Structure formats: structure tokens, C-alpha cells
């Protein structure tokens, strides 16, 4: 089978590549890391100038009306630069949950504002708490990506999915210390907080899990590709024993292994994106495979980037550690690669055979 982007998708890919290369610079990312973890100017440009925050939201809901392939293209481009913006939280998790599980009124009220970037939303899949009979929420939700920046929260708890606004009485938002400072997390504590239920919690959770895993896989692919590109460039320039270190066979082998892994992850990612867009029976299998492949590849390439850069790769001034931290974050969010492989085995019936 031959897969190639359409002309429109190729144009989106090129536009996103140029946009993030110009806007998501290392200097701006580090400035954001030292503050809130969000490059507000980058987010404003992404939502207003690029206009693709609603990439997978239907046009009649205020979005662009495209699909998962286009979302993957954007997330991959952002991942190449470890962009400090709430793309995963708002576009990859919360918006799909509301689109799939919200009422007509909720979709009409919230999706256009999410698509325009007027609202930033985040999502918590596993909340520690219960919804009471009077429609309030108690307990806590942990590890919400860009939770301290979000204006709205989608919280999945005990078979329900509810909306909670940032200024709701009784809600406490606590920023958490995160290894990946470009994707900071927060904890929510609910003290009898008013919660607005989504009409189809199962659909909301399934959409957030699938789209979120795909967005993470795309981010991982972009980061892995950047690690390979930076490392190839460095090995061509670094001279040792009178030769560029990239000319040594042992280094070539490691670079080749990185390239093979990146191409495998790319195939898995866009297979998954196409499977979701086409409503394929293989979609769940493909998403698990993409998340596992891409996150393992990112961890491999980020580690090799540090090793092949030598001492400079371990310093704070070098961007290698930014990629390494994002790789670790991606690998643990929405299921580790091992967990996703377990799901693949279950879907293939291999767990029963064992």
C-alpha cells in the first residue's frame, strides 16, 4: 500500500513546519519554561494566525472540519520543536471529548471558542472522587496537562464525564512540578464543585483516549525526527582523530537504527490516523501500535542524541535534554508502551492463547 499526503495535507504540513520553525524557537521555549510553561504568544499565533486549533472540529461547530491525519501533521510539527503550548490538552484531549460526548448545546457553546483559542481546556481521565446526587463533584484529579493554564476541565469519574469551569466555587488548582517543563501538570481538588455532565460519557472518554494517544504519538514522531536530524548534523561537524565522527562505522550504525525506528513509527502513526478517519475496525489496534512505536522510538532517539553529542548533550544549554524530558513524558501519559502492547495482544487474542 502506498500512502501519500493530499495536496491540501502537504500544504498544511509545510505551513506548520515553517510556522513552528520560526515561532517555537529554543529561546522562546526556555522563556516559557521559566514562567508558566506556556508560550502565550505562540498559542495566540497558532490559534489566530494559523487558525488550526479547530482542525478536527466540524465546520458547523466553528472548526476547520478536517481529520486525524491533519491533526497528526500539526502535532508532529509542534513536537519537532518541543513547543510549549496546550495543543495536547485542548486540541487533542478536551475538544474531542466534548465533540463526541457533549450535548448539542454544549458543543455549540464550547467548540467554537475552543477552535478560536478563546478557551483552553484540559482533561483528566482518572479522577479520585465521586459525583454526588446533587450534581457536585468531590475528590481530586491528578496530572492534567497545562491544567494551571486551562479555563475549562473535562473530568472523567466513575462512569461519568463532567465539565468544570476554572472559576467554579470550591475548585482548587495546584500547579505540579513536572519533569517536562514545556508540558506542566496540575492537580484539581474538588470541594463540592458544580459539575455539568456530558450526555455520553463513554463516547467522550473513548474519543479523548484515541485522539490523545494519536496526538502524543505524533508529537513523539516529530521529536524523534528532530533528534535524528540534530544528531546527524552534529556528527558531520564534530571532528575526532582527524575525521568527522559521523564517518565512523559504529556511529553510522546507531544513526541508521534511529532512522529505521523513525520510519517505522511514521508508518504506524499515519496508519492509525487514517484508520480513525475511515472508521476502520482496526482503529483501536492501530492507535495502540502508534503510541507504543512512537514513544519507544522517541526514547531511543533522545537517548542516542545525548550519547552521540557527548559532553555538550548533557548540559542545560543544549536542547537534547528538552527532547529527552518530553520523550519520558510522552511515554508515561495515557499508558506506557508496554501497556499499549498488552492491549494489542488482547485485541489479537494473544493473551487468551497464552
BAKOLMI-474907 format. One line per 3 residues: their letters; for each residue x, y negated, z negated of C-alpha. Coordinates in nm, 2 decimals, always signed. Each point is the difference from the previous one (the first is absolute). Last residue first. Layout:
A) X,Y,Z; ...
***
This chain:
XXX) -0.10,+1.77,-2.64; -0.27,+0.04,+0.27; -0.23,-0.22,-0.19
XXX) +0.25,-0.28,-0.02; +0.07,+0.04,+0.37; -0.35,-0.08,+0.10
XXX) +0.11,-0.27,+0.24; -0.20,-0.26,-0.20; +0.16,+0.12,-0.32
XXX) +0.35,+0.00,+0.14; -0.05,-0.35,+0.13; -0.13,-0.11,-0.34
XXX) +0.31,+0.15,-0.16; +0.22,-0.19,+0.25; -0.18,-0.32,-0.11
XXX) +0.09,+0.08,-0.36; +0.37,+0.06,+0.09; +0.01,-0.33,+0.19
XXX) -0.12,-0.18,-0.31; -0.36,-0.12,-0.03; -0.17,-0.33,+0.04
XXX) +0.31,-0.19,-0.10; +0.31,+0.20,-0.09; +0.19,+0.02,+0.33
XXX) -0.09,-0.36,+0.09; +0.16,-0.14,-0.32; +0.31,+0.20,+0.05
XXX) +0.04,-0.12,+0.36; -0.07,-0.36,-0.11; +0.28,+0.03,-0.26
XXX) +0.25,+0.14,+0.26; -0.10,-0.27,+0.26; +0.07,-0.28,-0.25
XXX) +0.32,+0.18,-0.11; +0.13,-0.02,+0.36; -0.06,-0.38,+0.02
XXX) +0.35,-0.09,-0.12; +0.06,-0.27,-0.26; -0.09,+0.22,-0.29
XXX) +0.29,+0.23,+0.08; -0.01,+0.37,+0.06; +0.02,-0.02,+0.38
XXX) +0.31,-0.21,-0.02; +0.19,+0.29,-0.16; -0.05,+0.24,+0.29
XXX) -0.24,-0.09,+0.28; -0.02,+0.36,+0.09; -0.12,+0.10,-0.34
XXX) -0.26,-0.27,-0.04; -0.15,+0.05,+0.34; +0.00,+0.38,-0.05
XXX) -0.21,-0.05,-0.31; -0.25,-0.23,+0.18; -0.01,+0.25,+0.30
XXX) -0.08,+0.30,-0.22; -0.26,-0.18,-0.21; -0.16,-0.14,+0.31
XXX) -0.01,+0.34,+0.16; -0.16,+0.16,-0.30; -0.26,-0.27,+0.00
XXX) -0.07,+0.03,+0.37; -0.03,+0.38,+0.01; -0.22,+0.03,-0.32
XXX) -0.24,-0.29,+0.09; -0.02,+0.11,+0.36; -0.08,+0.36,-0.08
XXX) -0.27,-0.09,-0.25; -0.15,-0.23,+0.26; +0.01,+0.27,+0.27
XXX) -0.17,+0.26,-0.22; -0.28,-0.24,-0.09; -0.04,-0.11,+0.37
XXX) +0.00,+0.35,+0.15; -0.38,+0.01,+0.04; +0.04,-0.30,+0.23
XXX) -0.20,-0.32,-0.05; +0.18,-0.16,+0.30; +0.14,-0.29,-0.20
XXX) +0.10,+0.23,-0.29; +0.18,+0.24,+0.23; +0.17,-0.28,+0.19
XXX) +0.15,-0.14,-0.33; +0.11,+0.34,-0.11; +0.17,+0.08,+0.33
XXX) +0.15,-0.34,-0.02; +0.16,+0.07,-0.34; +0.11,+0.36,+0.08
XXX) +0.18,-0.10,+0.32; +0.17,-0.29,-0.18; +0.11,+0.22,-0.29
XXX) +0.16,+0.25,+0.25; +0.18,-0.29,+0.17; +0.13,-0.14,-0.33
XXX) +0.13,+0.35,-0.11; +0.18,+0.05,+0.33; +0.16,-0.35,-0.03
XXX) +0.12,+0.06,-0.36; +0.15,+0.34,+0.10; +0.18,-0.17,+0.28
XXX) +0.14,-0.27,-0.23; +0.13,+0.28,-0.23; +0.16,+0.18,+0.29
XXX) +0.16,-0.31,+0.13; +0.16,-0.07,-0.34; +0.15,+0.35,-0.01
XXX) +0.13,-0.04,+0.36; +0.19,-0.32,-0.07; -0.07,-0.28,+0.26
XXX) -0.25,-0.17,-0.22; +0.29,-0.08,-0.24; +0.14,-0.24,+0.25
XXX) +0.36,+0.09,+0.04; +0.34,-0.11,-0.13; -0.01,+0.22,-0.31
XXX) -0.32,-0.17,-0.10; -0.18,-0.28,+0.20; -0.37,-0.09,-0.08
XXX) -0.16,-0.16,+0.31; -0.16,+0.30,+0.17; -0.09,+0.16,-0.33
XXX) -0.18,-0.31,-0.10; -0.22,-0.02,+0.31; -0.10,+0.37,-0.04
XXX) -0.08,-0.06,-0.37; -0.22,-0.30,+0.07; -0.19,+0.19,+0.27
XXX) -0.04,+0.31,-0.21; -0.12,-0.19,-0.31; -0.24,-0.20,+0.22
XXX) -0.15,+0.31,+0.15; -0.05,+0.14,-0.35; -0.17,-0.32,-0.11
XXX) -0.24,+0.01,+0.29; -0.08,+0.36,-0.05; -0.06,-0.05,-0.37
XXX) -0.24,-0.29,+0.07; -0.18,+0.22,+0.25; -0.02,+0.28,-0.26
XXX) -0.13,-0.24,-0.26; -0.27,-0.13,+0.24; -0.10,+0.36,+0.08
XXX) -0.03,+0.09,-0.37; -0.21,-0.32,-0.06; -0.23,+0.08,+0.30
XXX) -0.06,+0.35,-0.12; -0.03,-0.06,-0.37; -0.20,-0.33,+0.04
XXX) -0.24,+0.17,+0.24; -0.06,+0.30,-0.22; -0.05,-0.22,-0.31
XXX) -0.26,-0.22,+0.18; -0.18,+0.30,+0.15; -0.03,+0.17,-0.34
XXX) -0.11,-0.33,-0.16; -0.29,-0.06,+0.24; -0.22,-0.29,-0.12
XXX) +0.28,-0.20,-0.16; -0.07,-0.09,-0.36; +0.04,-0.36,-0.13
XXX) +0.18,+0.00,-0.34; -0.04,-0.24,-0.29; +0.29,+0.04,-0.24
XXX) -0.06,+0.16,-0.34; +0.36,-0.04,-0.10; +0.18,+0.12,+0.31
XXX) +0.38,+0.01,+0.00; +0.17,-0.03,+0.34; +0.36,+0.08,+0.04
XXX) +0.22,-0.16,+0.27; +0.24,+0.11,+0.27; +0.27,-0.19,+0.20
XXX) +0.07,+0.08,+0.36; +0.30,-0.20,+0.10; +0.15,+0.06,-0.35
XXX) +0.03,+0.37,+0.07; +0.11,+0.13,-0.34; -0.31,-0.15,-0.16
XXX) -0.04,-0.18,-0.33; -0.38,-0.03,-0.04; -0.22,-0.30,+0.02
XXX) -0.29,+0.01,-0.25; -0.35,-0.09,+0.11; -0.26,-0.02,-0.28
XXX) -0.37,+0.02,+0.10; -0.26,-0.08,-0.28; -0.18,-0.27,+0.20
XXX) +0.04,+0.05,+0.38; +0.25,-0.25,+0.14; +0.18,+0.25,+0.23
XXX) -0.32,+0.15,+0.13; -0.08,+0.37,-0.05; -0.15,+0.22,+0.27
XXX) -0.10,+0.36,-0.08; +0.06,+0.35,+0.12; -0.16,+0.29,-0.18
XXX) +0.08,+0.37,-0.05; +0.17,-0.06,-0.33; +0.19,-0.32,+0.09
XXX) +0.10,-0.15,+0.33; +0.08,-0.38,-0.04; -0.01,-0.24,+0.28
XXX) +0.15,-0.33,-0.12; -0.05,-0.36,+0.11; +0.21,-0.31,-0.02
XXX) +0.33,+0.18,+0.02; +0.34,-0.15,-0.08; +0.05,+0.18,-0.33
XXX) -0.11,+0.33,+0.16; +0.26,-0.02,+0.27; -0.01,+0.38,+0.00
XXX) -0.23,+0.12,-0.28; +0.21,+0.22,-0.23; -0.24,+0.08,-0.28
XXX) -0.38,-0.03,-0.06; -0.13,-0.04,-0.35; -0.30,+0.08,-0.22
XXX) -0.35,-0.15,+0.01; -0.22,-0.10,+0.29; -0.35,-0.15,-0.02
XXX) -0.31,+0.11,+0.19; -0.24,+0.03,-0.30; +0.04,+0.38,+0.00
XXX) +0.37,-0.02,-0.06; +0.27,+0.04,+0.26; +0.29,+0.20,-0.14
XXX) +0.37,-0.03,-0.06; +0.35,+0.09,+0.12; -0.01,-0.10,+0.36
XXX) +0.14,+0.22,+0.27; -0.04,-0.14,+0.35; +0.08,-0.36,-0.07
XXX) -0.04,-0.24,+0.29; +0.11,-0.36,+0.07; -0.17,-0.30,+0.17
XXX) +0.13,-0.33,+0.14; -0.28,-0.24,+0.10; +0.02,-0.29,+0.24
XXX) +0.23,+0.21,+0.22; -0.24,-0.03,+0.30; -0.06,+0.37,+0.02
XXX) -0.06,+0.02,-0.38; -0.25,-0.29,+0.03; -0.18,+0.16,+0.29
XXX) -0.01,+0.33,-0.19; -0.15,-0.14,-0.33; -0.35,-0.13,+0.05
XXX) -0.11,+0.20,+0.31; +0.15,+0.32,-0.14; -0.16,-0.05,-0.34
XXX) -0.34,-0.08,+0.16; +0.01,+0.31,+0.23; +0.09,+0.21,-0.30
XXX) +0.36,+0.10,-0.07; +0.15,+0.35,+0.04; +0.18,+0.01,+0.33
XXX) +0.07,-0.37,+0.06; +0.06,-0.06,-0.37; +0.25,+0.28,-0.03
XXX) +0.17,-0.09,+0.33; +0.05,-0.36,-0.13; +0.14,+0.10,-0.33
XXX) +0.27,+0.25,+0.11; +0.20,-0.09,+0.31; -0.10,-0.36,+0.06
XXX) +0.00,-0.13,-0.36; +0.24,+0.21,-0.19; +0.22,+0.12,+0.28
XXX) +0.04,-0.34,+0.16; +0.05,-0.18,-0.32; +0.31,-0.19,+0.11
XXX) +0.38,+0.03,-0.08; +0.12,+0.13,+0.34; +0.25,+0.29,-0.03
XXX) +0.13,-0.12,+0.34; -0.06,+0.32,+0.21; -0.30,+0.07,-0.22
XXX) -0.19,-0.30,+0.14; +0.05,+0.13,+0.35; -0.11,+0.35,-0.10
XXX) -0.31,-0.14,-0.18; -0.10,-0.20,+0.31; +0.04,+0.30,+0.23
XXX) -0.18,+0.23,-0.24; -0.30,-0.24,-0.01; +0.00,+0.00,+0.38
XXX) -0.01,+0.38,+0.01; -0.26,+0.00,-0.27; -0.26,-0.20,+0.19
XXX) -0.10,-0.33,+0.16; -0.31,-0.21,-0.07; +0.17,-0.33,-0.07
XXX) -0.19,-0.08,-0.31; -0.30,-0.21,-0.11; -0.24,+0.28,-0.07
XXX) -0.15,-0.01,+0.35; +0.36,+0.03,+0.13; +0.05,+0.33,-0.19
XXX) +0.28,+0.01,-0.26; +0.31,+0.19,+0.10; +0.22,-0.30,+0.09
XXX) -0.16,-0.23,-0.25; +0.33,-0.13,-0.13; +0.09,-0.05,+0.36
XXX) -0.03,-0.38,+0.05; +0.36,-0.06,+0.09; -0.03,-0.36,-0.09
XXX) -0.25,+0.01,-0.28; +0.04,+0.34,-0.17; +0.37,+0.06,+0.07
XXX) +0.09,-0.37,-0.04; -0.18,-0.02,-0.33; +0.16,+0.32,-0.12
XXX) +0.35,-0.12,+0.10; -0.05,-0.33,-0.17; -0.11,+0.18,-0.32
XXX) +0.30,+0.23,-0.01; -0.13,+0.22,-0.27; +0.21,+0.15,-0.28
XXX) -0.10,-0.26,-0.25; +0.33,-0.19,-0.04; +0.35,+0.15,+0.04
XXX) -0.13,+0.25,+0.24; -0.15,-0.28,+0.22; +0.33,-0.17,+0.02
XXX) +0.17,+0.33,+0.09; -0.25,+0.05,+0.28; +0.05,-0.35,+0.13
XXX) +0.38,+0.05,+0.02; -0.03,+0.34,+0.15; -0.22,-0.13,+0.28
XXX) -0.36,+0.09,+0.04; -0.09,-0.29,+0.24; +0.21,+0.03,+0.31
XXX) +0.04,+0.38,+0.01; -0.35,+0.04,-0.13; -0.15,-0.20,+0.29
XXX) +0.22,+0.14,+0.27; -0.08,+0.36,-0.09; -0.37,-0.09,-0.05
XXX) -0.03,-0.16,+0.35; +0.19,+0.29,+0.16; -0.23,+0.26,-0.17
XXX) -0.31,-0.19,+0.08; +0.10,-0.03,+0.37; +0.08,+0.38,+0.01
XXX) -0.35,+0.06,-0.15; -0.17,-0.21,+0.26; +0.20,+0.17,+0.29
XXX) -0.10,+0.34,-0.14; +0.26,+0.17,-0.21; +0.14,+0.33,+0.12
XXX) -0.06,+0.36,-0.10; +0.10,+0.29,+0.22; -0.13,+0.35,-0.08
***
